[in-house]
């Protein structure tokens, strides 16, 4: 399958070291004294070739968001749009662009998943802006932020040597929320069928806020046209109801929870009180911890001055990958990211601490043991002695078959909690995973 770059909704991605967009030529016929800020200096331009392409493709909308009209009224009338009006795709010319290929290559000659997560968030943000825009320069634009990400599933490895395409559109809207579905497509000669070419799927939920008051703001309506668009709309509606039900379920204690806690803690107590008698095939949860810390820099901000949700996912993924690697002793194989809630914004200058651990393992299938890694992002403010959770991420890894073959006697250990708080986190995660599987 070949990708058609001439389509107006397909945006080619090029390496950021040699961008054809960033020139000193006059813009829109203006002379060289134009005061338009070079795109390379716009927020978020340091890290991703995709962001560069997206900024250029919708520069008129984004320039308005960067410098909104002062005291402009809100959008007076909601429009009805179709999914096709927001549909956007980006094309990575990996096979022909050597620099771009090197920017995305991981040590195993595949695409870096962390960078891809960052790009998915950037594209979802662009699509949400396209849907919510009223194309009226006299009204004030909405503030759109990533509220959550539904499960991201990797269906097959993504090669760094073959062209890659990401296609996305709005599939559902509520009063002030929008769901965007994205598909990462990579086709080979042996794999020309569209459905078989989908390498990764993701669903992002954005919420709209009034840029002046900060309150929830209504978004343009959505009118699905095709049978598939109607099917996706109904599926997204069901997921919205499931998310609301999960929030209620979390507040309710299940019957027998105390017994479940005691059973989980039993082995952990042996580790703490009688370590010489502990099971050598198990390990305490606290012994799987890794941690990272960083100051959020201005170059990592989006058009609203906040840190990109995609950047947070990128850093969280790489810490989770390292945690699974250190735990298994072999190169992990990424499978999926579970639902992510963005609980609070992260600002430029915030001190961000990422803490990870292997929360639990699933060892029923010896050919594909599952390693479930939790990453918690804390926004820490030392000057006022506070620390708040911004995000909690859950990643699932297995072990590459070729890596297992190189290590005789390979075995994944069982993870056991040592405290009641750890046991509750494990149970809550297992219950959420079970609820998700039942709904699929």
DRENDO-1510 file (C-alpha; in Angstrom, 1 decimal, always signed):
<recs>
REC; n; res; u; v; w
REC; 1; UNK; +0.0; +0.0; +0.0 .
REC; 2; UNK; +1.4; +3.4; -1.0 .
REC; 3; UNK; +0.7; +6.6; +0.9 .
REC; 4; UNK; -0.6; +9.5; -1.1 .
REC; 5; UNK; +1.3; +12.6; +0.0 .
REC; 6; UNK; -0.6; +14.9; -2.3 .
REC; 7; UNK; -3.8; +14.6; -0.2 .
REC; 8; UNK; -4.5; +18.0; +1.6 .
REC; 9; UNK; -5.0; +16.1; +4.9 .
REC; 10; UNK; -1.7; +14.2; +4.8 .
REC; 11; UNK; +1.1; +16.1; +6.4 .
REC; 12; UNK; +4.7; +14.9; +5.5 .
REC; 13; UNK; +7.1; +14.8; +8.4 .
REC; 14; UNK; +10.7; +15.7; +7.8 .
REC; 15; UNK; +13.8; +15.7; +10.1 .
REC; 16; UNK; +14.0; +18.8; +12.3 .
REC; 17; UNK; +17.6; +19.3; +11.4 .
REC; 18; UNK; +16.7; +20.1; +7.8 .
REC; 19; UNK; +13.1; +21.5; +7.7 .
REC; 20; UNK; +11.9; +22.9; +4.4 .
REC; 21; UNK; +9.3; +24.9; +6.3 .
REC; 22; UNK; +11.7; +27.0; +8.3 .
REC; 23; UNK; +13.1; +29.5; +5.7 .
REC; 24; UNK; +13.8; +33.1; +5.6 .
REC; 25; UNK; +11.5; +33.6; +2.6 .
REC; 26; UNK; +8.6; +36.0; +2.8 .
REC; 27; UNK; +5.4; +34.6; +4.2 .
REC; 28; UNK; +2.1; +35.0; +2.2 .
REC; 29; UNK; +3.7; +37.6; -0.1 .
REC; 30; UNK; +4.9; +39.8; +2.7 .
REC; 31; UNK; +8.3; +41.4; +2.6 .
REC; 32; UNK; +11.4; +40.3; +4.6 .
REC; 33; UNK; +10.5; +42.7; +7.4 .
REC; 34; UNK; +7.6; +40.5; +8.4 .
REC; 35; UNK; +7.3; +40.2; +12.2 .
REC; 36; UNK; +5.9; +36.7; +12.1 .
REC; 37; UNK; +7.8; +34.6; +14.6 .
REC; 38; UNK; +9.8; +31.8; +13.0 .
REC; 39; UNK; +8.1; +28.4; +13.5 .
REC; 40; UNK; +11.4; +27.1; +15.0 .
REC; 41; UNK; +10.8; +29.4; +17.9 .
REC; 42; UNK; +7.2; +28.5; +18.6 .
REC; 43; UNK; +6.4; +26.5; +21.8 .
REC; 44; UNK; +7.2; +22.8; +21.7 .
REC; 45; UNK; +9.4; +23.0; +18.6 .
REC; 46; UNK; +12.5; +21.5; +20.3 .
REC; 47; UNK; +11.6; +17.9; +20.4 .
REC; 48; UNK; +9.5; +16.4; +17.6 .
REC; 49; UNK; +9.5; +16.6; +13.8 .
REC; 50; UNK; +5.8; +15.9; +13.9 .
REC; 51; UNK; +5.1; +19.1; +15.9 .
REC; 52; UNK; +7.0; +21.1; +13.3 .
REC; 53; UNK; +4.9; +19.7; +10.5 .
REC; 54; UNK; +1.6; +20.2; +12.4 .
REC; 55; UNK; +2.4; +23.8; +13.3 .
REC; 56; UNK; +3.1; +24.6; +9.7 .
REC; 57; UNK; +0.0; +22.8; +8.4 .
REC; 58; UNK; -2.4; +24.8; +10.5 .
REC; 59; UNK; -0.3; +27.9; +11.2 .
REC; 60; UNK; -3.2; +30.3; +10.9 .
REC; 61; UNK; -5.2; +28.6; +13.6 .
REC; 62; UNK; -2.3; +28.2; +15.9 .
REC; 63; UNK; -1.0; +31.8; +15.5 .
REC; 64; UNK; -4.5; +32.9; +16.6 .
REC; 65; UNK; -4.2; +30.7; +19.6 .
REC; 66; UNK; -0.8; +32.0; +20.4 .
REC; 67; UNK; -2.0; +35.6; +20.3 .
REC; 68; UNK; -5.8; +35.6; +20.8 .
REC; 69; UNK; -7.8; +38.7; +20.3 .
REC; 70; UNK; -8.0; +40.8; +23.4 .
REC; 71; UNK; -11.5; +40.9; +25.0 .
REC; 72; UNK; -13.0; +38.9; +22.2 .
REC; 73; UNK; -16.4; +37.3; +22.8 .
REC; 74; UNK; -16.8; +33.5; +23.0 .
REC; 75; UNK; -18.1; +31.4; +20.1 .
REC; 76; UNK; -21.7; +32.4; +19.8 .
REC; 77; UNK; -23.1; +29.4; +17.8 .
REC; 78; UNK; -22.0; +25.8; +17.8 .
REC; 79; UNK; -21.4; +24.2; +14.4 .
REC; 80; UNK; -22.1; +20.7; +13.3 .
REC; 81; UNK; -19.1; +19.0; +11.8 .
REC; 82; UNK; -18.4; +15.6; +10.3 .
REC; 83; UNK; -15.4; +13.3; +11.3 .
REC; 84; UNK; -14.0; +13.8; +7.8 .
REC; 85; UNK; -13.6; +17.6; +8.5 .
REC; 86; UNK; -11.1; +16.9; +11.3 .
REC; 87; UNK; -9.4; +13.8; +9.7 .
REC; 88; UNK; -5.7; +14.4; +9.5 .
REC; 89; UNK; -2.8; +12.2; +8.7 .
REC; 90; UNK; +0.9; +12.5; +9.0 .
REC; 91; UNK; +3.5; +10.7; +7.0 .
REC; 92; UNK; +7.0; +9.7; +8.1 .
REC; 93; UNK; +9.2; +9.2; +5.1 .
REC; 94; UNK; +11.5; +6.9; +7.1 .
REC; 95; UNK; +12.6; +4.9; +4.0 .
REC; 96; UNK; +14.1; +7.9; +2.3 .
REC; 97; UNK; +14.9; +10.5; +5.0 .
REC; 98; UNK; +18.1; +9.2; +6.8 .
REC; 99; UNK; +18.1; +12.0; +9.5 .
REC; 100; UNK; +14.4; +11.4; +10.3 .
REC; 101; UNK; +15.1; +7.7; +10.6 .
REC; 102; UNK; +18.0; +8.2; +13.0 .
REC; 103; UNK; +15.8; +10.5; +15.1 .
REC; 104; UNK; +13.3; +7.7; +15.6 .
REC; 105; UNK; +15.5; +4.6; +15.7 .
REC; 106; UNK; +15.8; +2.6; +18.9 .
REC; 107; UNK; +18.6; +0.1; +19.7 .
REC; 108; UNK; +16.6; -2.7; +18.2 .
REC; 109; UNK; +16.0; -1.0; +14.8 .
REC; 110; UNK; +12.4; -0.2; +15.6 .
REC; 111; UNK; +10.6; +3.1; +16.2 .
REC; 112; UNK; +11.0; +4.6; +19.6 .
REC; 113; UNK; +7.6; +4.2; +21.3 .
REC; 114; UNK; +8.2; +7.1; +23.7 .
REC; 115; UNK; +8.6; +9.5; +20.8 .
REC; 116; UNK; +5.6; +8.0; +19.0 .
REC; 117; UNK; +3.4; +8.6; +22.1 .
REC; 118; UNK; +4.6; +12.2; +22.1 .
REC; 119; UNK; +3.6; +12.5; +18.4 .
REC; 120; UNK; +0.2; +10.9; +19.0 .
REC; 121; UNK; -0.6; +13.5; +21.6 .
REC; 122; UNK; +0.5; +16.4; +19.3 .
REC; 123; UNK; -1.7; +15.1; +16.4 .
REC; 124; UNK; -4.7; +14.5; +18.6 .
REC; 125; UNK; -4.3; +18.1; +19.8 .
REC; 126; UNK; -4.3; +19.4; +16.3 .
REC; 127; UNK; -7.4; +17.4; +15.4 .
REC; 128; UNK; -9.3; +18.7; +18.4 .
REC; 129; UNK; -8.4; +22.3; +17.4 .
REC; 130; UNK; -9.7; +21.7; +13.9 .
REC; 131; UNK; -13.0; +20.3; +15.2 .
REC; 132; UNK; -13.5; +23.1; +17.7 .
REC; 133; UNK; -12.5; +26.0; +15.5 .
REC; 134; UNK; -15.3; +28.2; +14.2 .
REC; 135; UNK; -13.0; +29.9; +11.6 .
REC; 136; UNK; -14.0; +33.3; +13.1 .
REC; 137; UNK; -11.0; +35.5; +13.9 .
REC; 138; UNK; -13.2; +37.8; +16.1 .
REC; 139; UNK; -14.0; +35.2; +18.7 .
REC; 140; UNK; -11.7; +33.9; +21.4 .
REC; 141; UNK; -10.4; +30.3; +20.8 .
REC; 142; UNK; -11.1; +27.5; +23.3 .
REC; 143; UNK; -8.4; +26.1; +25.6 .
REC; 144; UNK; -8.1; +22.4; +24.8 .
REC; 145; UNK; -6.2; +20.0; +27.1 .
REC; 146; UNK; -5.5; +16.3; +27.2 .
REC; 147; UNK; -7.9; +14.9; +29.8 .
REC; 148; UNK; -7.1; +11.2; +29.5 .
REC; 149; UNK; -5.9; +8.5; +27.1 .
REC; 150; UNK; -7.7; +5.2; +26.7 .
REC; 151; UNK; -5.7; +2.0; +26.3 .
REC; 152; UNK; -3.0; +2.2; +23.7 .
REC; 153; UNK; -2.3; -1.2; +22.1 .
REC; 154; UNK; +0.7; -2.1; +20.0 .
REC; 155; UNK; -0.5; -4.8; +17.6 .
REC; 156; UNK; +2.9; -5.5; +15.9 .
REC; 157; UNK; +6.5; -4.1; +16.0 .
REC; 158; UNK; +7.1; -0.9; +14.1 .
REC; 159; UNK; +10.1; -0.9; +11.8 .
REC; 160; UNK; +12.2; +2.3; +11.5 .
REC; 161; UNK; +13.1; +1.5; +7.9 .
REC; 162; UNK; +9.6; +1.5; +6.4 .
REC; 163; UNK; +7.4; +4.6; +5.8 .
REC; 164; UNK; +4.9; +5.2; +8.6 .
REC; 165; UNK; +1.5; +6.9; +8.7 .
REC; 166; UNK; -0.7; +8.1; +11.5 .
REC; 167; UNK; -4.4; +8.8; +10.7 .
REC; 168; UNK; -6.8; +10.3; +13.2 .
REC; 169; UNK; -10.2; +12.1; +13.5 .
REC; 170; UNK; -12.8; +13.0; +16.0 .
REC; 171; UNK; -15.1; +10.0; +16.6 .
REC; 172; UNK; -17.3; +11.3; +19.5 .
REC; 173; UNK; -18.1; +14.5; +21.3 .
REC; 174; UNK; -19.9; +15.2; +24.6 .
REC; 175; UNK; -20.8; +18.6; +25.9 .
REC; 176; UNK; -17.3; +19.8; +26.5 .
REC; 177; UNK; -15.2; +16.7; +25.7 .
REC; 178; UNK; -13.9; +15.2; +22.5 .
REC; 179; UNK; -12.6; +11.7; +21.7 .
REC; 180; UNK; -10.0; +11.3; +18.9 .
REC; 181; UNK; -9.1; +7.9; +17.5 .
REC; 182; UNK; -5.6; +7.5; +16.0 .
REC; 183; UNK; -4.2; +4.6; +14.0 .
REC; 184; UNK; -0.5; +4.0; +13.3 .
REC; 185; UNK; -0.2; +2.3; +9.9 .
REC; 186; UNK; +2.8; +0.6; +8.5 .
REC; 187; UNK; +2.4; -1.5; +5.3 .
REC; 188; UNK; +4.8; -4.0; +3.7 .
REC; 189; UNK; +4.5; -5.9; +0.4 .
REC; 190; UNK; +3.5; -9.0; +2.4 .
REC; 191; UNK; +1.0; -7.0; +4.4 .
REC; 192; UNK; -1.0; -4.9; +2.0 .
REC; 193; UNK; -4.4; -5.2; +3.6 .
REC; 194; UNK; -5.4; -2.0; +5.5 .
REC; 195; UNK; -6.6; -3.8; +8.6 .
REC; 196; UNK; -3.4; -5.9; +8.8 .
REC; 197; UNK; -1.3; -2.7; +8.4 .
REC; 198; UNK; -2.5; -1.1; +11.6 .
REC; 199; UNK; +0.4; -1.4; +14.0 .
REC; 200; UNK; -1.0; +0.7; +17.0 .
REC; 201; UNK; -4.3; +2.2; +18.0 .
REC; 202; UNK; -4.9; +5.0; +20.5 .
REC; 203; UNK; -7.9; +7.0; +21.8 .
REC; 204; UNK; -7.3; +10.5; +23.3 .
REC; 205; UNK; -9.9; +12.4; +25.2 .
REC; 206; UNK; -9.6; +16.2; +25.2 .
REC; 207; UNK; -11.7; +18.7; +27.2 .
REC; 208; UNK; -12.5; +22.3; +26.3 .
REC; 209; UNK; -12.2; +25.2; +28.6 .
REC; 210; UNK; -13.0; +28.8; +28.1 .
REC; 211; UNK; -9.6; +30.5; +27.6 .
REC; 212; UNK; -10.7; +33.5; +29.7 .
REC; 213; UNK; -12.8; +32.0; +32.6 .
REC; 214; UNK; -11.2; +28.5; +32.7 .
REC; 215; UNK; -14.6; +26.9; +32.9 .
REC; 216; UNK; -15.9; +24.0; +30.8 .
REC; 217; UNK; -17.0; +25.2; +27.4 .
REC; 218; UNK; -19.3; +23.5; +24.8 .
REC; 219; UNK; -17.7; +22.2; +21.7 .
REC; 220; UNK; -19.0; +21.8; +18.1 .
REC; 221; UNK; -21.4; +18.9; +17.5 .
REC; 222; UNK; -20.4; +15.8; +15.6 .
REC; 223; UNK; -22.5; +14.2; +12.8 .
REC; 224; UNK; -21.1; +10.8; +11.8 .
REC; 225; UNK; -21.9; +10.0; +8.1 .
REC; 226; UNK; -20.7; +6.5; +7.3 .
REC; 227; UNK; -21.6; +3.2; +8.9 .
REC; 228; UNK; -18.1; +2.9; +10.4 .
REC; 229; UNK; -18.2; +6.5; +11.8 .
REC; 230; UNK; -21.6; +5.7; +13.4 .
REC; 231; UNK; -20.2; +2.4; +14.9 .
REC; 232; UNK; -17.1; +4.3; +16.3 .
REC; 233; UNK; -19.4; +6.9; +17.8 .
REC; 234; UNK; -21.5; +4.3; +19.6 .
REC; 235; UNK; -18.4; +2.5; +20.9 .
REC; 236; UNK; -17.0; +5.8; +22.2 .
REC; 237; UNK; -20.3; +6.6; +23.9 .
REC; 238; UNK; -20.1; +3.2; +25.6 .
REC; 239; UNK; -16.6; +3.9; +26.8 .
REC; 240; UNK; -17.7; +7.3; +28.2 .
REC; 241; UNK; -20.4; +5.5; +30.3 .
REC; 242; UNK; -17.8; +2.9; +31.4 .
REC; 243; UNK; -15.4; +5.6; +32.6 .
REC; 244; UNK; -18.2; +7.1; +34.7 .
REC; 245; UNK; -19.1; +3.7; +36.1 .
REC; 246; UNK; -15.5; +3.0; +37.0 .
REC; 247; UNK; -15.3; +6.3; +39.0 .
REC; 248; UNK; -18.3; +5.1; +41.0 .
REC; 249; UNK; -17.0; +1.6; +41.4 .
REC; 250; UNK; -13.7; +2.9; +42.8 .
REC; 251; UNK; -15.5; +4.4; +45.8 .
REC; 252; UNK; -17.2; +1.2; +46.7 .
REC; 253; UNK; -15.5; -1.6; +48.7 .
REC; 254; UNK; -16.0; -5.0; +47.3 .
REC; 255; UNK; -17.0; -7.9; +49.6 .
REC; 256; UNK; -14.1; -9.9; +50.8 .
REC; 257; UNK; -11.5; -7.1; +50.1 .
REC; 258; UNK; -9.9; -7.7; +53.5 .
REC; 259; UNK; -9.4; -11.4; +52.7 .
REC; 260; UNK; -7.8; -10.4; +49.4 .
REC; 261; UNK; -5.5; -8.0; +51.1 .
REC; 262; UNK; -4.4; -10.5; +53.7 .
REC; 263; UNK; -3.7; -13.1; +51.0 .
REC; 264; UNK; -1.5; -10.6; +49.0 .
REC; 265; UNK; +0.4; -9.5; +52.1 .
REC; 266; UNK; +1.1; -13.0; +53.5 .
REC; 267; UNK; +4.2; -13.6; +51.3 .
REC; 268; UNK; +5.4; -10.1; +51.8 .
REC; 269; UNK; +5.4; -10.5; +55.6 .
REC; 270; UNK; +7.6; -13.6; +55.3 .
REC; 271; UNK; +10.1; -11.4; +53.3 .
REC; 272; UNK; +10.1; -8.8; +56.0 .
REC; 273; UNK; +10.0; -11.0; +59.1 .
REC; 274; UNK; +11.7; -14.2; +58.0 .
REC; 275; UNK; +13.7; -13.3; +54.9 .
REC; 276; UNK; +15.7; -16.6; +55.0 .
REC; 277; UNK; +12.5; -18.5; +54.4 .
REC; 278; UNK; +11.1; -16.3; +51.7 .
REC; 279; UNK; +10.3; -17.7; +48.2 .
REC; 280; UNK; +13.3; -17.2; +46.0 .
REC; 281; UNK; +11.1; -16.9; +42.9 .
REC; 282; UNK; +9.4; -13.8; +44.4 .
REC; 283; UNK; +10.6; -10.2; +45.0 .
REC; 284; UNK; +9.3; -7.4; +47.1 .
REC; 285; UNK; +7.5; -4.6; +45.1 .
REC; 286; UNK; +9.7; -1.9; +46.7 .
REC; 287; UNK; +12.8; -3.6; +45.3 .
REC; 288; UNK; +11.7; -3.0; +41.7 .
REC; 289; UNK; +11.6; +0.8; +42.1 .
REC; 290; UNK; +13.3; +3.3; +39.8 .
REC; 291; UNK; +13.0; +7.0; +39.9 .
REC; 292; UNK; +13.7; +10.0; +37.7 .
REC; 293; UNK; +13.5; +13.8; +38.3 .
REC; 294; UNK; +13.6; +16.8; +36.0 .
REC; 295; UNK; +12.8; +20.5; +35.8 .
REC; 296; UNK; +10.2; +21.2; +33.1 .
REC; 297; UNK; +11.8; +23.6; +30.6 .
REC; 298; UNK; +10.1; +26.3; +28.5 .
REC; 299; UNK; +11.0; +24.3; +25.3 .
REC; 300; UNK; +8.6; +21.6; +26.4 .
REC; 301; UNK; +5.5; +23.8; +26.6 .
REC; 302; UNK; +2.5; +23.8; +24.4 .
REC; 303; UNK; +0.6; +26.8; +23.0 .
REC; 304; UNK; -1.1; +27.3; +26.3 .
REC; 305; UNK; +2.2; +27.5; +28.3 .
REC; 306; UNK; +1.7; +24.1; +29.9 .
REC; 307; UNK; +3.9; +21.0; +29.5 .
REC; 308; UNK; +2.9; +18.7; +26.7 .
REC; 309; UNK; +1.0; +15.6; +27.8 .
REC; 310; UNK; +2.8; +13.8; +25.1 .
REC; 311; UNK; +6.2; +14.8; +26.6 .
REC; 312; UNK; +5.0; +13.3; +30.0 .
REC; 313; UNK; +4.0; +10.1; +28.3 .
REC; 314; UNK; +7.4; +9.9; +26.5 .
REC; 315; UNK; +9.4; +10.3; +29.7 .
REC; 316; UNK; +7.0; +7.9; +31.6 .
REC; 317; UNK; +7.4; +5.2; +28.9 .
REC; 318; UNK; +11.2; +5.3; +28.9 .
REC; 319; UNK; +11.3; +5.0; +32.7 .
REC; 320; UNK; +8.8; +2.1; +32.6 .
REC; 321; UNK; +10.8; +0.4; +29.9 .
REC; 322; UNK; +14.0; +0.7; +32.0 .
REC; 323; UNK; +12.1; -0.7; +35.0 .
REC; 324; UNK; +10.9; -3.7; +33.1 .
REC; 325; UNK; +14.4; -4.3; +31.6 .
REC; 326; UNK; +16.1; -4.2; +35.1 .
REC; 327; UNK; +13.4; -6.5; +36.5 .
REC; 328; UNK; +13.4; -9.1; +33.8 .
REC; 329; UNK; +17.1; -9.0; +32.9 .
REC; 330; UNK; +16.1; -9.2; +29.3 .
REC; 331; UNK; +14.9; -6.7; +26.7 .
REC; 332; UNK; +11.2; -6.1; +27.3 .
REC; 333; UNK; +8.6; -6.0; +24.5 .
REC; 334; UNK; +6.0; -3.2; +24.9 .
REC; 335; UNK; +2.4; -4.3; +24.6 .
REC; 336; UNK; +0.1; -1.5; +25.7 .
REC; 337; UNK; -0.6; +1.6; +27.8 .
REC; 338; UNK; -3.7; +1.4; +29.9 .
REC; 339; UNK; -6.1; +4.3; +30.5 .
REC; 340; UNK; -4.3; +7.5; +31.6 .
REC; 341; UNK; -6.0; +10.4; +33.5 .
REC; 342; UNK; -4.3; +13.8; +33.4 .
REC; 343; UNK; -5.2; +14.9; +36.9 .
REC; 344; UNK; -3.6; +18.3; +37.0 .
REC; 345; UNK; -1.6; +20.5; +34.6 .
REC; 346; UNK; +2.2; +20.6; +34.7 .
REC; 347; UNK; +3.7; +24.1; +34.3 .
REC; 348; UNK; +7.0; +25.4; +33.0 .
REC; 349; UNK; +9.5; +25.4; +35.9 .
REC; 350; UNK; +7.7; +22.6; +37.8 .
REC; 351; UNK; +9.9; +20.0; +39.5 .
REC; 352; UNK; +8.7; +16.7; +38.2 .
REC; 353; UNK; +9.5; +13.4; +39.8 .
REC; 354; UNK; +8.7; +10.1; +38.1 .
REC; 355; UNK; +8.5; +7.0; +40.3 .
REC; 356; UNK; +8.1; +3.5; +38.8 .
REC; 357; UNK; +7.8; +0.0; +40.0 .
REC; 358; UNK; +6.7; -3.4; +38.8 .
REC; 359; UNK; +3.2; -3.5; +40.3 .
REC; 360; UNK; +2.5; -7.2; +39.5 .
REC; 361; UNK; +3.2; -9.9; +37.0 .
REC; 362; UNK; +1.0; -12.4; +35.2 .
REC; 363; UNK; +2.7; -15.7; +34.7 .
REC; 364; UNK; -0.1; -18.0; +33.5 .
REC; 365; UNK; +1.2; -18.1; +30.0 .
REC; 366; UNK; +4.9; -19.2; +30.1 .
REC; 367; UNK; +5.4; -18.1; +26.4 .
REC; 368; UNK; +4.2; -14.5; +27.2 .
REC; 369; UNK; +4.7; -13.5; +30.8 .
REC; 370; UNK; +3.3; -10.0; +31.5 .
REC; 371; UNK; +5.1; -7.3; +33.4 .
REC; 372; UNK; +2.8; -4.5; +34.6 .
REC; 373; UNK; +4.7; -1.4; +35.4 .
REC; 374; UNK; +3.2; +1.6; +37.3 .
REC; 375; UNK; +4.7; +5.1; +36.8 .
REC; 376; UNK; +3.5; +7.9; +39.0 .
REC; 377; UNK; +4.3; +11.6; +38.1 .
REC; 378; UNK; +4.6; +13.9; +41.0 .
REC; 379; UNK; +4.7; +17.7; +40.7 .
REC; 380; UNK; +6.9; +18.8; +43.6 .
REC; 381; UNK; +7.2; +22.3; +44.9 .
REC; 382; UNK; +10.1; +22.4; +47.4 .
REC; 383; UNK; +9.6; +26.1; +48.2 .
REC; 384; UNK; +6.1; +25.5; +49.7 .
REC; 385; UNK; +6.8; +21.8; +50.7 .
REC; 386; UNK; +4.0; +20.2; +48.6 .
REC; 387; UNK; +3.9; +17.3; +46.2 .
REC; 388; UNK; +0.9; +16.4; +44.1 .
REC; 389; UNK; +0.2; +13.5; +41.7 .
REC; 390; UNK; -0.2; +14.8; +38.1 .
REC; 391; UNK; -0.5; +11.4; +36.3 .
REC; 392; UNK; -0.4; +7.7; +36.9 .
REC; 393; UNK; +0.6; +5.5; +34.0 .
REC; 394; UNK; +0.3; +1.8; +33.6 .
REC; 395; UNK; +2.4; +0.0; +31.0 .
REC; 396; UNK; +2.3; -3.7; +30.1 .
REC; 397; UNK; +5.4; -5.4; +28.8 .
REC; 398; UNK; +6.4; -9.0; +27.9 .
REC; 399; UNK; +9.8; -10.3; +26.9 .
REC; 400; UNK; +11.0; -10.6; +23.3 .
REC; 401; UNK; +11.1; -14.2; +22.2 .
REC; 402; UNK; +14.5; -13.9; +20.7 .
REC; 403; UNK; +15.8; -12.5; +24.0 .
REC; 404; UNK; +14.4; -15.4; +25.9 .
REC; 405; UNK; +16.1; -17.8; +23.6 .
REC; 406; UNK; +19.5; -16.4; +24.5 .
REC; 407; UNK; +19.1; -17.0; +28.3 .
REC; 408; UNK; +18.9; -20.5; +29.6 .
REC; 409; UNK; +16.6; -21.0; +32.6 .
REC; 410; UNK; +14.9; -17.6; +32.1 .
REC; 411; UNK; +12.1; -17.0; +34.6 .
REC; 412; UNK; +10.1; -13.9; +35.6 .
REC; 413; UNK; +9.7; -13.6; +39.4 .
REC; 414; UNK; +6.4; -12.9; +41.2 .
REC; 415; UNK; +6.1; -9.5; +42.8 .
REC; 416; UNK; +4.7; -9.3; +46.4 .
REC; 417; UNK; +3.6; -6.3; +48.4 .
REC; 418; UNK; +5.0; -5.5; +51.9 .
REC; 419; UNK; +2.5; -2.9; +52.9 .
REC; 420; UNK; -1.3; -2.6; +52.9 .
REC; 421; UNK; -1.0; +0.5; +50.7 .
REC; 422; UNK; +0.9; -1.5; +48.0 .
REC; 423; UNK; -1.6; -4.4; +48.3 .
REC; 424; UNK; -4.5; -2.0; +47.7 .
REC; 425; UNK; -2.8; -0.5; +44.6 .
REC; 426; UNK; -2.4; -4.0; +43.2 .
REC; 427; UNK; -6.0; -5.0; +43.8 .
REC; 428; UNK; -7.3; -1.8; +42.4 .
REC; 429; UNK; -5.2; -2.2; +39.3 .
REC; 430; UNK; -6.2; -5.8; +38.8 .
REC; 431; UNK; -9.9; -5.0; +39.3 .
REC; 432; UNK; -9.7; -2.1; +36.7 .
REC; 433; UNK; -8.0; -4.4; +34.2 .
REC; 434; UNK; -10.6; -7.1; +34.7 .
REC; 435; UNK; -13.4; -4.5; +34.2 .
REC; 436; UNK; -11.7; -3.3; +31.0 .
REC; 437; UNK; -11.4; -6.9; +29.6 .
REC; 438; UNK; -15.0; -7.6; +30.3 .
REC; 439; UNK; -16.2; -4.5; +28.5 .
REC; 440; UNK; -14.2; -5.4; +25.3 .
</recs>
